[in-house]
Amino acid sequence: MDRAFSWLDDLVGSTGADFLKRDFNRSFTETGTGASGRRAHLDHARALLDRLRAARPALRIESCAGGGGRIDPGVLARADQVWPSDNTDPVDRLTVQHVSPGPTPRR
């Protein structure tokens, strides 16, 4: 985690960037299986964004959903903007951004 933060902080500082798009589109299984693997993935993402936000408060951070319009509510506290998909095709976006009304309530 320290290495990832140091690299990213140095990159932002050396380029004078004021905007960063950070995607966390990785499978939970890349960090291991089961609850401990999922926890490691989430803890890393949260800590990286929290440290970067603390070190560079003026940096605008954008995140993106992992496809299918899924946005993790936890990232909303850490990013200035979140997109439901990287797909910018107008016709495809109609499908990505469609919100199902859910099941019809029974009476």
N, CA, C and O atoms as a MOPAC input file, in Angstrom:
PM7 MOZYME 1SCF
protein

 N      0.82500 1    -1.18600 1     0.00000 1
 C      0.00000 1     0.00000 1     0.00000 1
 C      0.87000 1     1.25000 1     0.00000 1
 O      0.58200 1     2.20200 1    -0.72500 1
 N      1.93600 1     1.25900 1     0.80700 1
 C      2.81600 1     2.42500 1     0.86400 1
 C      3.45600 1     2.68700 1    -0.48800 1
 O      3.59100 1     3.83700 1    -0.90700 1
 N      3.85000 1     1.61600 1    -1.17000 1
 C      4.48700 1     1.77000 1    -2.47900 1
 C      3.50800 1     2.35200 1    -3.50300 1
 O      3.86700 1     3.23600 1    -4.28100 1
 N      2.28200 1     1.85300 1    -3.49500 1
 C      1.27000 1     2.35600 1    -4.43300 1
 C      0.97400 1     3.82500 1    -4.16000 1
 O      0.88600 1     4.62800 1    -5.08800 1
 N      0.82100 1     4.17500 1    -2.88500 1
 C      0.55000 1     5.57000 1    -2.55100 1
 C      1.71900 1     6.46200 1    -2.95000 1
 O      1.51700 1     7.51200 1    -3.55900 1
 N      2.93600 1     6.05500 1    -2.61200 1
 C      4.12000 1     6.86300 1    -2.92400 1
 C      4.23400 1     7.10800 1    -4.42500 1
 O      4.49900 1     8.22900 1    -4.85900 1
 N      4.03300 1     6.04800 1    -5.21700 1
 C      4.12500 1     6.18200 1    -6.66800 1
 C      3.06200 1     7.14600 1    -7.19300 1
 O      3.36000 1     8.02400 1    -8.00200 1
 N      1.83600 1     6.98300 1    -6.73400 1
 C      0.74200 1     7.82600 1    -7.21500 1
 C      0.91000 1     9.27000 1    -6.75500 1
 O      0.68700 1    10.19600 1    -7.53500 1
 N      1.29600 1     9.46700 1    -5.51500 1
 C      1.51800 1    10.81100 1    -4.98700 1
 C      2.64900 1    11.50600 1    -5.74500 1
 O      2.53600 1    12.68400 1    -6.08500 1
 N      3.73200 1    10.78600 1    -6.00900 1
 C      4.84400 1    11.35200 1    -6.78400 1
 C      4.41100 1    11.70500 1    -8.20200 1
 O      4.79400 1    12.75200 1    -8.72500 1
 N      3.62200 1    10.84700 1    -8.82300 1
 C      3.15100 1    11.09700 1   -10.18300 1
 C      2.29300 1    12.35800 1   -10.24400 1
 O      2.48800 1    13.21100 1   -11.11000 1
 N      1.35300 1    12.46600 1    -9.32500 1
 C      0.48100 1    13.64500 1    -9.29400 1
 C      1.30200 1    14.90200 1    -9.02100 1
 O      1.10400 1    15.93000 1    -9.67000 1
 N      2.22000 1    14.82200 1    -8.06400 1
 C      3.04700 1    15.98400 1    -7.72000 1
 C      3.98900 1    16.40700 1    -8.82900 1
 O      4.14000 1    17.59900 1    -9.09700 1
 N      4.62800 1    15.43500 1    -9.48000 1
 C      5.62200 1    15.78000 1   -10.50800 1
 C      4.98300 1    16.30600 1   -11.79300 1
 O      5.62400 1    17.04100 1   -12.54300 1
 N      3.74100 1    15.94200 1   -12.05100 1
 C      3.07800 1    16.40800 1   -13.27000 1
 C      2.21300 1    17.64400 1   -13.02500 1
 O      1.77600 1    18.30000 1   -13.97000 1
 N      1.97200 1    17.95400 1   -11.76500 1
 C      1.10100 1    19.08500 1   -11.45400 1
 C     -0.35300 1    18.79800 1   -11.76600 1
 O     -1.15400 1    19.71900 1   -11.92500 1
 N     -0.69400 1    17.52300 1   -11.85300 1
 C     -2.07300 1    17.13600 1   -12.18000 1
 C     -3.04200 1    17.63800 1   -11.11500 1
 O     -2.74300 1    17.61000 1    -9.92100 1
 N     -4.20600 1    18.09700 1   -11.56600 1
 C     -5.24700 1    18.49500 1   -10.62400 1
 C     -6.48600 1    17.61400 1   -10.76900 1
 O     -7.50100 1    17.84200 1   -10.11000 1
 N     -6.39200 1    16.59800 1   -11.64300 1
 C     -7.50500 1    15.68300 1   -11.88600 1
 C     -6.95000 1    14.27900 1   -12.04400 1
 O     -5.95000 1    14.06900 1   -12.73000 1
 N     -7.60500 1    13.32500 1   -11.40700 1
 C     -7.17100 1    11.93300 1   -11.48400 1
 C     -8.38900 1    11.04300 1   -11.65300 1
 O     -9.33700 1    11.11500 1   -10.87100 1
 N     -8.35600 1    10.20800 1   -12.67400 1
 C     -9.39400 1     9.19300 1   -12.82700 1
 C     -8.81400 1     7.89600 1   -12.30800 1
 O     -7.81100 1     7.39600 1   -12.81900 1
 N     -9.45200 1     7.36300 1   -11.29400 1
 C     -8.94700 1     6.14300 1   -10.65200 1
 C    -10.01600 1     5.07300 1   -10.73600 1
 O    -11.09000 1     5.21100 1   -10.15000 1
 N     -9.72300 1     4.01100 1   -11.46100 1
 C    -10.62400 1     2.87900 1   -11.60400 1
 C    -10.12900 1     1.73400 1   -10.73600 1
 O     -8.92700 1     1.48200 1   -10.66000 1
 N    -11.02800 1     1.06000 1   -10.09700 1
 C    -10.67200 1    -0.10200 1    -9.29500 1
 C    -11.31500 1    -1.35400 1    -9.88600 1
 O    -11.86900 1    -2.17800 1    -9.15800 1
 N    -11.23900 1    -1.49000 1   -11.19000 1
 C    -11.84200 1    -2.63900 1   -11.86300 1
 C    -10.90900 1    -3.83700 1   -11.79100 1
 O    -10.22300 1    -4.17400 1   -12.75600 1
 N    -10.90000 1    -4.45000 1   -10.66200 1
 C    -10.10300 1    -5.65200 1   -10.46100 1
 C    -10.97100 1    -6.68600 1    -9.76200 1
 O    -11.84600 1    -6.34900 1    -8.96500 1
 N    -10.71800 1    -7.92500 1   -10.06700 1
 C    -11.45300 1    -9.00300 1    -9.42600 1
 C    -10.98200 1    -9.16100 1    -7.98200 1
 O     -9.79100 1    -9.04800 1    -7.69200 1
 N    -11.91400 1    -9.41800 1    -7.09600 1
 C    -11.56200 1    -9.66500 1    -5.69700 1
 C    -10.61100 1   -10.84700 1    -5.57400 1
 O     -9.81500 1   -10.90300 1    -4.63700 1
 N    -10.68300 1   -11.79000 1    -6.50700 1
 C     -9.84200 1   -12.97900 1    -6.39500 1
 C     -8.37100 1   -12.67900 1    -6.63900 1
 O     -7.52100 1   -13.50900 1    -6.31800 1
 N     -8.04700 1   -11.52700 1    -7.19300 1
 C     -6.64200 1   -11.16700 1    -7.38300 1
 C     -5.93000 1   -10.95400 1    -6.05600 1
 O     -4.70200 1   -11.02100 1    -5.99800 1
 N     -6.67300 1   -10.70000 1    -4.99900 1
 C     -6.06900 1   -10.48900 1    -3.68200 1
 C     -6.27900 1   -11.69400 1    -2.77900 1
 O     -5.95700 1   -11.63400 1    -1.59200 1
 N     -6.80100 1   -12.76600 1    -3.30600 1
 C     -7.04000 1   -13.96200 1    -2.50500 1
 C     -8.49800 1   -14.34900 1    -2.55800 1
 O     -9.32800 1   -13.62400 1    -3.10600 1
 N     -8.80000 1   -15.47900 1    -1.99500 1
 C    -10.17100 1   -15.95900 1    -2.02100 1
 C    -10.82600 1   -15.77100 1    -0.66000 1
 O    -10.15500 1   -15.61500 1     0.36000 1
 N    -12.12900 1   -15.79100 1    -0.67300 1
 C    -12.88200 1   -15.68000 1     0.56800 1
 C    -12.94800 1   -14.26200 1     1.09600 1
 O    -12.56400 1   -13.30300 1     0.42600 1
 N    -13.44700 1   -14.15900 1     2.31500 1
 C    -13.66200 1   -12.84900 1     2.94000 1
 C    -12.37500 1   -12.07200 1     3.11700 1
 O    -12.37900 1   -10.85000 1     2.97500 1
 N    -11.26800 1   -12.74100 1     3.42500 1
 C    -10.00800 1   -12.01800 1     3.64600 1
 C     -9.50700 1   -11.37300 1     2.35900 1
 O     -8.94300 1   -10.28000 1     2.39600 1
 N     -9.70500 1   -12.03500 1     1.22800 1
 C     -9.29900 1   -11.45100 1    -0.05100 1
 C    -10.12700 1   -10.23400 1    -0.40200 1
 O     -9.59300 1    -9.21800 1    -0.84600 1
 N    -11.44100 1   -10.33600 1    -0.20300 1
 C    -12.31800 1    -9.19000 1    -0.46900 1
 C    -11.97600 1    -8.03700 1     0.46400 1
 O    -11.95200 1    -6.88500 1     0.03100 1
 N    -11.71300 1    -8.32100 1     1.72200 1
 C    -11.38000 1    -7.28200 1     2.70000 1
 C    -10.07600 1    -6.58800 1     2.30300 1
 O     -9.98100 1    -5.36400 1     2.39700 1
 N     -9.08600 1    -7.33700 1     1.86800 1
 C     -7.80600 1    -6.74100 1     1.46700 1
 C     -8.00100 1    -5.78800 1     0.29400 1
 O     -7.41300 1    -4.70700 1     0.26400 1
 N     -8.82300 1    -6.18700 1    -0.66700 1
 C     -9.09700 1    -5.35000 1    -1.83500 1
 C     -9.77200 1    -4.04600 1    -1.41900 1
 O     -9.36500 1    -2.96600 1    -1.84800 1
 N    -10.79000 1    -4.14900 1    -0.59400 1
 C    -11.51700 1    -2.96000 1    -0.15300 1
 C    -10.65800 1    -2.06000 1     0.72400 1
 O    -10.66700 1    -0.84000 1     0.56100 1
 N     -9.92000 1    -2.65200 1     1.64500 1
 C     -9.06000 1    -1.85300 1     2.52700 1
 C     -8.00400 1    -1.10100 1     1.73300 1
 O     -7.70500 1     0.05500 1     2.03100 1
 N     -7.43600 1    -1.75800 1     0.71800 1
 C     -6.42400 1    -1.10500 1    -0.11100 1
 C     -7.02700 1     0.08700 1    -0.85900 1
 O     -6.45100 1     1.17400 1    -0.86600 1
 N     -8.18100 1    -0.11900 1    -1.48400 1
 C     -8.81200 1     0.95700 1    -2.25800 1
 C     -9.17800 1     2.13300 1    -1.35900 1
 O     -8.92100 1     3.28500 1    -1.70700 1
 N     -9.77000 1     1.85100 1    -0.22100 1
 C    -10.15400 1     2.91700 1     0.70400 1
 C     -8.93900 1     3.67100 1     1.21500 1
 O     -8.91900 1     4.90200 1     1.20400 1
 N     -7.93100 1     2.94400 1     1.66100 1
 C     -6.74600 1     3.58500 1     2.24000 1
 C     -6.00900 1     4.42000 1     1.19500 1
 O     -5.54400 1     5.51800 1     1.49800 1
 N     -5.90000 1     3.90900 1    -0.02900 1
 C     -5.20200 1     4.65700 1    -1.07300 1
 C     -5.90400 1     5.97700 1    -1.36100 1
 O     -5.25800 1     7.02300 1    -1.41700 1
 N     -7.20400 1     5.94000 1    -1.54300 1
 C     -7.94200 1     7.17000 1    -1.81800 1
 C     -7.94100 1     8.11400 1    -0.61500 1
 O     -7.80400 1     9.32600 1    -0.78100 1
 N     -8.09000 1     7.57300 1     0.58500 1
 C     -8.08300 1     8.41400 1     1.78600 1
 C     -6.74200 1     9.11500 1     1.96400 1
 O     -6.70400 1    10.30400 1     2.28000 1
 N     -5.64700 1     8.39600 1     1.76500 1
 C     -4.31200 1     9.00200 1     1.90500 1
 C     -4.05700 1    10.03800 1     0.82300 1
 O     -3.49500 1    11.09900 1     1.09400 1
 N     -4.46700 1     9.73400 1    -0.39700 1
 C     -4.27200 1    10.68500 1    -1.49200 1
 C     -5.10300 1    11.93600 1    -1.26900 1
 O     -4.63200 1    13.04800 1    -1.51200 1
 N     -6.31600 1    11.76700 1    -0.81500 1
 C     -7.19900 1    12.90800 1    -0.53600 1
 C     -6.59900 1    13.78700 1     0.57400 1
 O     -6.64500 1    15.01400 1     0.48500 1
 N     -6.04300 1    13.16600 1     1.60500 1
 C     -5.43200 1    13.91700 1     2.70200 1
 C     -4.16600 1    14.64100 1     2.24800 1
 O     -3.91500 1    15.77000 1     2.66900 1
 N     -3.38000 1    14.00900 1     1.40400 1
 C     -2.12400 1    14.60300 1     0.94500 1
 C     -2.34400 1    15.68600 1    -0.11000 1
 O     -1.56800 1    16.63700 1    -0.19900 1
 N     -3.39000 1    15.54000 1    -0.90100 1
 C     -3.65500 1    16.46000 1    -2.01300 1
 C     -5.13000 1    16.85800 1    -2.02300 1
 O     -5.88300 1    16.40500 1    -2.88500 1
 N     -5.55000 1    17.69500 1    -1.08000 1
 C     -6.97200 1    18.03500 1    -0.96500 1
 C     -7.55900 1    18.75100 1    -2.18500 1
 O     -8.77200 1    18.70300 1    -2.39000 1
 N     -6.74000 1    19.40600 1    -2.98900 1
 C     -7.25800 1    20.10900 1    -4.16900 1
 C     -7.40600 1    19.18500 1    -5.37700 1
 O     -8.00300 1    19.57300 1    -6.38100 1
 N     -6.87300 1    17.97900 1    -5.29000 1
 C     -6.95300 1    17.03300 1    -6.40100 1
 C     -8.39200 1    16.57100 1    -6.58500 1
 O     -9.03500 1    16.10600 1    -5.64400 1
 N     -8.88700 1    16.70600 1    -7.80900 1
 C    -10.22300 1    16.20900 1    -8.12500 1
 C    -10.09300 1    14.74800 1    -8.54900 1
 O     -9.30200 1    14.42200 1    -9.43400 1
 N    -10.86100 1    13.88300 1    -7.92300 1
 C    -10.76800 1    12.44900 1    -8.18100 1
 C    -12.06600 1    11.95500 1    -8.79400 1
 O    -13.15500 1    12.21600 1    -8.28200 1
 N    -11.93100 1    11.23900 1    -9.89700 1
 C    -13.07200 1    10.62100 1   -10.56800 1
 C    -12.91100 1     9.11300 1   -10.47500 1
 O    -11.80800 1     8.58700 1   -10.62200 1
 N    -14.00200 1     8.43000 1   -10.23500 1
 C    -14.00300 1     6.98000 1   -10.20700 1
 C    -15.00700 1     6.47700 1   -11.22700 1
 O    -15.77000 1     7.25300 1   -11.80200 1
 N    -14.99900 1     5.18400 1   -11.44300 1
 C    -15.90800 1     4.59900 1   -12.41600 1
 C    -16.41300 1     3.27300 1   -11.88200 1
 O    -15.69000 1     2.55900 1   -11.18700 1
 N    -17.64000 1     2.95100 1   -12.20500 1
 C    -18.21900 1     1.68200 1   -11.78600 1
 C    -17.53100 1     0.53300 1   -12.51100 1
 O    -16.87100 1     0.72200 1   -13.53300 1
 N    -17.70000 1    -0.63800 1   -11.96500 1
 C    -17.09000 1    -1.83100 1   -12.53800 1
 C    -17.88800 1    -2.41200 1   -13.68500 1
 O    -17.76400 1    -3.60400 1   -13.96800 1
 N    -18.67900 1    -1.63800 1   -14.33500 1
 C    -19.48800 1    -2.11700 1   -15.45200 1
 C    -20.92400 1    -2.35600 1   -15.00300 1
 O    -21.18300 1    -2.63200 1   -13.83200 1
 N    -21.82100 1    -2.25000 1   -15.91700 1
 C    -23.21500 1    -2.51400 1   -15.60000 1
 C    -23.85400 1    -1.46100 1   -14.71600 1
 O    -24.92000 1    -1.70100 1   -14.14900 1
 N    -23.23000 1    -0.30500 1   -14.58600 1
 C    -23.83000 1     0.77500 1   -13.83300 1
 C    -23.75800 1     0.61300 1   -12.32900 1
 O    -24.47700 1     1.30200 1   -11.60500 1
 N    -22.91200 1    -0.27700 1   -11.84000 1
 C    -22.80600 1    -0.48900 1   -10.39500 1
 C    -21.81600 1     0.50700 1    -9.79900 1
 O    -20.64100 1     0.51300 1   -10.16600 1
 N    -22.28100 1     1.33600 1    -8.89400 1
 C    -21.40900 1     2.28400 1    -8.20800 1
 C    -21.42500 1     1.93500 1    -6.72600 1
 O    -22.48600 1     1.87700 1    -6.10400 1
 N    -20.26100 1     1.70600 1    -6.17600 1
 C    -20.13600 1     1.40200 1    -4.75600 1
 C    -20.37700 1     2.68400 1    -3.97200 1
 O    -19.64900 1     3.65800 1    -4.16000 1
 N    -21.37600 1     2.71000 1    -3.09900 1
 C    -21.64700 1     3.93500 1    -2.33500 1
 C    -20.44400 1     4.41700 1    -1.51900 1
 O    -20.32200 1     5.61200 1    -1.25100 1
 N    -19.55800 1     3.50500 1    -1.12300 1
 C    -18.38300 1     3.90300 1    -0.34700 1
 C    -17.44000 1     4.81400 1    -1.11100 1
 O    -16.75900 1     5.64300 1    -0.50600 1
 N    -17.38600 1     4.67700 1    -2.43000 1
 C    -16.48300 1     5.51800 1    -3.21300 1
 C    -17.00700 1     6.95000 1    -3.31300 1
 O    -16.23400 1     7.87400 1    -3.56500 1
 N    -18.30000 1     7.13700 1    -3.12000 1
 C    -18.87400 1     8.47900 1    -3.21600 1
 C    -18.29700 1     9.42500 1    -2.16000 1
 O    -18.25500 1    10.63600 1    -2.37200 1
 N    -17.85600 1     8.88300 1    -1.03500 1
 C    -17.23600 1     9.70600 1     0.00800 1
 C    -15.79300 1    10.04200 1    -0.33100 1
 O    -15.19200 1    10.90100 1     0.31300 1
 N    -15.22600 1     9.37200 1    -1.33800 1
 C    -13.80900 1     9.51800 1    -1.64200 1
 C    -13.53300 1    10.11400 1    -3.01700 1
 O    -12.39100 1    10.45700 1    -3.32300 1
 N    -14.54900 1    10.24100 1    -3.83700 1
 C    -14.37200 1    10.76000 1    -5.19700 1
 C    -15.30800 1    11.94500 1    -5.41100 1
 O    -16.37900 1    12.03300 1    -4.81000 1
 N    -14.88200 1    12.83800 1    -6.27100 1
 C    -15.69800 1    14.00600 1    -6.58100 1
 C    -16.77600 1    13.68600 1    -7.61600 1
 O    -17.81300 1    14.34600 1    -7.68300 1
 N    -16.50700 1    12.67200 1    -8.40700 1
 C    -17.41200 1    12.32000 1    -9.49500 1
 C    -17.27600 1    10.82600 1    -9.75400 1
 O    -16.18100 1    10.27200 1    -9.65400 1
 N    -18.39200 1    10.17200 1   -10.08800 1
 C    -18.38100 1     8.75000 1   -10.40000 1
 C    -19.24300 1     8.52100 1   -11.63400 1
 O    -20.37100 1     9.00600 1   -11.71300 1
 N    -18.70600 1     7.78200 1   -12.59000 1
 C    -19.44900 1     7.44200 1   -13.79700 1
 C    -19.94200 1     6.00600 1   -13.69700 1
 O    -19.23800 1     5.14800 1   -13.16400 1
 N    -21.14500 1     5.73300 1   -14.20400 1
 C    -21.64400 1     4.35600 1   -14.14100 1
 C    -20.95700 1     3.41300 1   -15.13000 1
 O    -21.09000 1     2.19500 1   -15.01200 1
 N    -20.22700 1     3.95900 1   -16.10100 1
 C    -19.55800 1     3.12300 1   -17.08700 1
 C    -18.54800 1     3.95600 1   -17.86500 1
 O    -18.70400 1     5.16900 1   -18.00000 1
 N    -17.51100 1     3.29500 1   -18.37500 1
 C    -16.56400 1     3.95900 1   -19.27100 1
 C    -17.10900 1     4.04100 1   -20.69300 1
 O    -16.55800 1     4.75600 1   -21.53000 1
 N    -18.15800 1     3.33200 1   -20.96200 1
 C    -18.75000 1     3.30700 1   -22.29100 1
 C    -19.47000 1     4.62800 1   -22.52900 1
 O    -20.44600 1     4.94100 1   -21.84600 1
 N    -18.99300 1     5.39600 1   -23.49100 1
 C    -19.58100 1     6.70900 1   -23.76100 1
 C    -20.45600 1     6.72300 1   -25.01500 1
 O    -20.91700 1     7.78600 1   -25.43200 1
 N    -20.68800 1     5.56000 1   -25.61600 1
 C    -21.56900 1     5.50400 1   -26.77200 1
 C    -22.98600 1     5.86500 1   -26.32100 1
 O    -23.51600 1     5.23100 1   -25.41000 1
 N    -23.60900 1     6.87300 1   -26.94200 1
 C    -24.91800 1     7.34300 1   -26.48600 1
 C    -25.99300 1     6.25400 1   -26.45200 1
 O    -26.79500 1     6.21200 1   -25.51900 1
 N    -26.01900 1     5.38200 1   -27.44700 1
 C    -27.04200 1     4.33900 1   -27.48000 1
 C    -26.78000 1     3.31400 1   -26.37100 1
 O    -27.70900 1     2.89800 1   -25.67800 1
 N    -25.52300 1     2.91100 1   -26.20400 1
 C    -25.19000 1     1.96000 1   -25.13900 1
 C    -25.47300 1     2.54500 1   -23.76000 1
 O    -25.88700 1     1.82100 1   -22.85400 1
 N    -25.25600 1     3.83200 1   -23.59500 1
 C    -25.48100 1     4.46000 1   -22.29300 1
 C    -26.94600 1     4.42000 1   -21.87400 1
 O    -27.25000 1     4.41900 1   -20.68200 1
 N    -27.84900 1     4.38600 1   -22.84000 1
 C    -29.26600 1     4.26100 1   -22.49300 1
 C    -29.50700 1     2.98000 1   -21.70600 1
 O    -30.27600 1     2.96900 1   -20.74400 1
 N    -28.85100 1     1.90700 1   -22.11500 1
 C    -28.98600 1     0.63000 1   -21.42300 1
 C    -28.24900 1     0.66000 1   -20.08500 1
 O    -28.78500 1     0.20700 1   -19.07400 1
 N    -27.02800 1     1.18700 1   -20.07100 1
 C    -26.21200 1     1.22300 1   -18.85200 1
 C    -26.90400 1     2.03000 1   -17.76600 1
 O    -26.88000 1     1.64300 1   -16.59800 1
 N    -27.51700 1     3.14200 1   -18.13500 1
 C    -28.09500 1     4.03400 1   -17.14900 1
 C    -29.56300 1     3.75400 1   -16.85200 1
 O    -30.17200 1     4.42200 1   -16.01700 1
 N    -30.12600 1     2.76900 1   -17.53600 1
 C    -31.51900 1     2.42200 1   -17.27700 1
 C    -31.62200 1     1.86800 1   -15.86300 1
 O    -30.85700 1     0.98800 1   -15.46700 1
 N    -32.56700 1     2.39100 1   -15.12000 1
 C    -32.80200 1     1.91800 1   -13.75700 1
 C    -34.09600 1     1.13200 1   -13.75600 1
 O    -35.16100 1     1.65700 1   -14.08100 1
 N    -33.99000 1    -0.11900 1   -13.39000 1
 C    -35.17500 1    -0.95800 1   -13.32700 1
 C    -36.06900 1    -0.50800 1   -12.17400 1
 O    -35.56700 1    -0.20700 1   -11.09100 1
 N    -37.37000 1    -0.45800 1   -12.38600 1
 C    -38.26500 1    -0.04900 1   -11.30100 1
 C    -38.35300 1    -1.10300 1   -10.19300 1
 O    -38.90900 1    -0.83500 1    -9.12800 1
 N    -37.81500 1    -2.28400 1   -10.43700 1
 C    -37.86600 1    -3.33900 1    -9.43000 1
 C    -39.17600 1    -4.10300 1    -9.51900 1
 O    -40.00900 1    -3.83200 1   -10.38300 1
 N    -39.34700 1    -5.04800 1    -8.63100 1
 C    -40.56300 1    -5.87200 1    -8.69500 1
 C    -41.81100 1    -5.07700 1    -8.32000 1
 O    -41.75500 1    -4.14400 1    -7.52000 1
 N    -42.89500 1    -5.45300 1    -8.89400 1
 C    -44.17600 1    -4.81700 1    -8.56900 1
 C    -44.61300 1    -5.29700 1    -7.19100 1
 O    -44.65300 1    -6.50300 1    -6.94500 1
 N    -44.94100 1    -4.37500 1    -6.28600 1
 C    -45.36400 1    -4.79800 1    -4.94500 1
 C    -46.66000 1    -5.59700 1    -5.00100 1
 O    -47.56900 1    -5.28200 1    -5.77000 1
 N    -46.72600 1    -6.62500 1    -4.18100 1
 C    -47.95100 1    -7.43200 1    -4.09900 1
 C    -48.91900 1    -6.77300 1    -3.13700 1
 O    -48.51300 1    -6.15400 1    -2.15300 1
 N    -50.19100 1    -6.91000 1    -3.42800 1
 C    -51.21000 1    -6.33600 1    -2.53500 1
 C    -51.87100 1    -7.40500 1    -1.72600 1
 O    -52.75400 1    -7.11100 1    -0.92000 1

